[in-house]
């Protein structure tokens, strides 16, 4: 059962998304050589709480931090640490907040320093474009798997591989609600999309085709061969007027 949100709930989530987008933008501006990911985490928590919200991830199923900071071959759920960012790293930042009983969730991947590597730029470009191709399928009357197919088929056409073990999801009064939204699959499957549905769409893309694995900390997901990975995510609502990207932000 996919929970439907009222217009007033979507309005709250839109404001949550705006706060979250501005927070993530500030965090990304602080991604510099020699910066520790734990310092980015502290800043994220400070900004979220200053805005009158709460970090969505901290304490969720025991997760210890405000952001997930995943570097290079780390796909998702990288735990912030004293590790210092160095030139050539790519950093995926996943962040969420909770305010007025509702959640917002988003992610982006950024370069650390100048990177003159076509493979890296290709990975980030394809992952972000696949997200937007999925978002474009959030249309009244489409099937849920149309989102999945748009993402997965595009990634495959560009010689890259979606992560199959982790998926997008519904979001609202819960951080993770029905439905699950894989980043692959055939089109035309699953429930029809209707106004009031809100999704966190999040392609996770890697350079190798092997299944991922989880490190001994029981959180950090890495690629099997050390290949690079990227992650982009937006929270989107389907309204009578069409898709509304709630985490685009604004001034």
Wavefront OBJ file of the C-alpha trace (Angstrom):
o trace
v 0.000 0.000 0.000
v 1.526 3.314 -1.093
v 0.612 6.111 1.357
v -0.786 9.210 -0.366
v 0.107 12.657 0.946
v -2.275 15.568 1.194
v -1.428 18.931 -0.397
v -0.655 20.328 3.062
v 1.737 17.458 3.791
v 3.444 17.980 0.436
v 3.798 21.682 1.268
v 5.616 20.789 4.494
v 7.825 18.328 2.619
v 8.595 20.998 0.025
v 9.837 23.308 2.777
v 11.790 20.410 4.276
v 13.303 19.802 0.856
v 14.243 23.450 0.498
v 16.024 23.433 3.855
v 17.771 20.179 2.987
v 18.913 21.402 -0.427
v 20.389 24.574 1.048
v 22.124 22.517 3.728
v 23.617 20.124 1.194
v 24.731 23.027 -0.980
v 26.624 24.502 1.966
v 28.193 21.136 2.791
v 29.359 20.712 -0.797
v 30.999 24.142 -0.708
v 33.083 22.863 2.219
v 34.347 19.809 0.322
v 38.006 20.760 -0.051
v 41.387 19.068 0.090
v 42.339 18.041 3.607
v 38.808 18.326 4.999
v 37.615 15.437 7.167
v 34.219 13.928 6.501
v 33.386 14.090 10.207
v 33.764 17.885 10.053
v 31.228 17.925 7.202
v 28.944 15.802 9.343
v 29.141 18.184 12.302
v 28.341 21.128 10.038
v 25.362 19.291 8.534
v 23.884 18.561 11.957
v 24.408 22.153 13.070
v 22.662 23.559 9.988
v 19.726 21.142 10.181
v 19.084 21.825 13.856
v 19.486 25.583 13.365
v 16.695 25.370 10.767
v 14.355 23.803 13.339
v 14.631 20.266 11.991
v 16.254 17.015 13.117
v 18.771 14.830 11.284
v 16.874 11.920 9.733
v 19.720 9.429 9.716
v 21.331 9.936 13.137
v 20.157 7.088 15.336
v 18.114 5.499 12.542
v 18.560 1.751 13.061
v 21.689 2.670 15.023
v 23.377 4.775 12.335
v 25.830 7.085 14.155
v 25.918 10.234 11.995
v 23.907 12.958 10.258
v 25.225 12.309 6.739
v 26.463 9.316 4.835
v 29.856 10.206 3.359
v 30.937 7.592 0.809
v 34.328 7.956 -0.874
v 35.407 6.415 -4.204
v 34.497 2.693 -4.084
v 32.079 3.265 -1.196
v 28.606 3.141 -2.701
v 26.393 4.242 0.198
v 26.300 4.418 4.006
v 29.886 5.552 4.436
v 30.301 6.652 8.067
v 31.956 10.067 8.501
v 35.411 9.855 10.073
v 38.695 11.705 10.538
v 39.757 10.492 7.095
v 40.947 13.491 5.089
v 39.759 14.121 1.562
v 42.490 14.141 -1.042
v 42.793 15.273 -4.632
v 41.107 12.843 -6.992
v 38.555 11.540 -4.500
v 34.873 11.515 -5.335
v 32.518 11.952 -2.408
v 28.860 10.922 -2.277
v 26.879 12.747 0.400
v 23.470 11.389 1.422
v 21.471 13.540 3.840
v 17.976 13.665 5.299
v 15.936 15.635 7.801
v 12.715 15.370 9.797
v 10.466 18.339 10.551
v 6.779 18.684 11.424
v 6.317 14.922 11.253
v 7.649 14.491 7.714
v 10.948 13.563 6.073
v 13.055 14.718 3.126
v 16.005 12.841 1.647
v 18.583 13.665 -1.036
v 22.098 12.866 -2.223
v 24.780 14.108 -4.572
v 28.305 13.147 -5.620
v 31.059 15.736 -5.904
v 34.662 15.880 -7.017
v 37.473 16.689 -4.596
v 39.838 19.063 -6.357
v 40.346 19.073 -10.096
v 39.978 15.626 -11.633
v 41.125 15.107 -15.198
v 39.692 11.630 -15.637
v 37.103 10.961 -18.303
v 35.859 7.822 -16.543
v 35.048 9.768 -13.365
v 33.236 12.534 -15.208
v 31.326 9.950 -17.253
v 30.235 8.131 -14.078
v 28.916 11.278 -12.401
v 27.259 12.612 -15.553
v 25.470 9.332 -16.315
v 24.331 8.808 -12.721
v 22.836 12.288 -12.441
v 21.221 12.094 -15.868
v 19.705 8.704 -14.993
v 18.075 10.312 -11.954
v 16.424 12.955 -14.123
v 15.295 10.325 -16.624
v 13.611 8.480 -13.765
v 12.010 11.670 -12.459
v 10.557 12.397 -15.904
v 8.642 9.123 -15.699
v 6.805 10.273 -12.541
v 3.621 11.028 -14.432
v -0.021 10.310 -13.606
v -0.994 6.949 -15.117
v 2.527 5.626 -15.615
v 3.535 2.414 -13.869
v 6.024 2.370 -11.001
v 8.542 0.285 -12.930
v 8.639 2.902 -15.688
v 10.855 4.890 -13.307
v 13.115 1.901 -12.733
v 13.388 1.073 -16.409
v 14.218 4.646 -17.405
v 17.128 4.676 -14.968
v 18.498 1.207 -15.579
v 18.245 1.165 -19.360
v 20.031 4.515 -19.638
v 22.853 3.454 -17.305
v 23.308 0.193 -19.194
v 23.405 2.016 -22.529
v 26.334 4.054 -21.215
v 28.398 1.021 -20.218
v 27.867 1.350 -16.464
v 26.008 -0.726 -13.867
v 23.266 0.100 -11.385
v 23.476 -1.217 -7.855
v 20.790 -3.862 -7.482
v 20.998 -4.481 -3.744
v 19.770 -1.016 -2.705
v 16.775 0.872 -4.026
v 14.757 4.072 -3.913
v 11.640 4.236 -1.773
v 8.515 6.010 -0.737
v 8.945 8.718 1.868
v 6.702 10.820 4.097
v 5.877 10.175 7.732
v 8.423 7.387 7.509
v 11.933 7.755 6.117
v 11.413 4.545 4.167
v 7.859 3.792 3.062
v 6.302 1.673 0.342
v 7.024 1.273 -2.468
v 10.547 0.121 -3.116
v 11.882 1.568 -6.364
v 14.676 -0.511 -7.942
v 16.964 1.181 -10.438
v 16.394 -1.546 -13.037
v 13.562 -3.609 -14.453
v 11.017 -3.909 -17.216
v 8.601 -1.043 -17.915
v 4.845 -1.281 -17.430
v 4.914 -3.149 -14.120
v 3.532 -2.327 -10.688
v 0.916 0.161 -9.485
v -0.151 3.146 -11.525
v 1.184 6.474 -10.345
v -1.326 8.924 -8.901
v -1.329 12.316 -7.196
v -0.184 12.249 -3.586
v 2.601 9.726 -4.102
v 6.009 10.899 -2.868
v 9.222 9.068 -3.731
v 12.916 9.251 -2.972
v 14.449 8.284 -6.308
v 18.136 7.430 -5.993
v 20.231 5.757 -8.658
v 23.466 4.271 -7.335
v 25.803 3.506 -10.228
v 29.193 1.787 -10.401
v 31.866 0.942 -12.908
v 31.922 -2.820 -12.266
v 29.127 -5.380 -12.691
v 29.776 -7.445 -9.562
v 27.511 -7.469 -6.492
v 28.401 -5.030 -3.727
v 29.571 -6.043 -0.259
v 29.246 -4.539 3.221
v 32.288 -3.722 5.361
v 32.789 -5.022 8.881
v 31.186 -1.892 10.363
v 27.886 -3.342 9.058
v 27.049 -0.088 7.260
v 29.438 0.910 4.504
v 28.632 -0.649 1.132
v 31.539 -0.949 -1.315
v 32.036 -2.210 -4.839
v 33.423 -5.722 -5.205
v 36.506 -4.800 -7.208
v 37.366 -1.328 -5.942
v 35.639 0.334 -8.870
v 34.164 3.786 -8.389
v 30.531 4.485 -7.501
v 28.249 7.535 -7.567
v 24.891 8.364 -5.964
v 22.312 11.054 -6.735
v 18.880 11.412 -5.118
v 15.860 13.707 -5.020
v 12.585 13.569 -3.108
v 9.737 14.101 -5.593
v 5.961 14.405 -5.276
v 3.357 13.675 -7.906
v 0.591 16.304 -7.917
v -2.318 17.091 -10.200
v 0.034 19.492 -11.992
v 2.744 16.879 -12.496
v 5.996 15.996 -10.789
v 7.331 18.379 -8.137
v 11.014 17.963 -7.198
v 10.858 18.877 -3.530
v 14.621 18.937 -2.903
v 15.619 21.309 -5.667
v 15.855 24.056 -3.055
v 16.132 27.754 -3.707
v 17.238 30.845 -1.921
l 1 2 3 4 5 6 7 8 9 10 11 12 13 14 15 16 17 18 19 20 21 22 23 24 25 26 27 28 29 30 31 32 33 34 35 36 37 38 39 40 41 42 43 44 45 46 47 48 49 50 51 52 53 54 55 56 57 58 59 60 61 62 63 64 65 66 67 68 69 70 71 72 73 74 75 76 77 78 79 80 81 82 83 84 85 86 87 88 89 90 91 92 93 94 95 96 97 98 99 100 101 102 103 104 105 106 107 108 109 110 111 112 113 114 115 116 117 118 119 120 121 122 123 124 125 126 127 128 129 130 131 132 133 134 135 136 137 138 139 140 141 142 143 144 145 146 147 148 149 150 151 152 153 154 155 156 157 158 159 160 161 162 163 164 165 166 167 168 169 170 171 172 173 174 175 176 177 178 179 180 181 182 183 184 185 186 187 188 189 190 191 192 193 194 195 196 197 198 199 200 201 202 203 204 205 206 207 208 209 210 211 212 213 214 215 216 217 218 219 220 221 222 223 224 225 226 227 228 229 230 231 232 233 234 235 236 237 238 239 240 241 242 243 244 245 246 247 248 249 250 251
